[in-house]
């Protein structure tokens, strides 16, 4: 059984382990599963995530919903932060989230 740290390291270079990481994250964070967020690539200083353009992520005018955009932003930054820290010593609890939307 791989530790989360080992899985992240392997996912940096392997599409299979990236897929396994995405499946694992869907199970660990069930709130995000309906959105279909996916990690596309990982390196030391960057995490690229994707939000699918599908009905469950749309607002009433068929644009990406503001809450889905805020959630993927929180997911991406939180994942990158916790992947740099010792996951056994720290647990991140978001205190505040603030978003400015400039254009639909």
Secondary structure, 3 states (H helix, E strand, C coil): CCCHHHHHHHHCCCHHHHHHHHHHHHHHCHHHHCCCCEEEEEECCEEEEECCCCHHHECCCCCECHHHHHHHHHHHHHHHHHHHCCCCCCCCCCCCCCCCCCCC
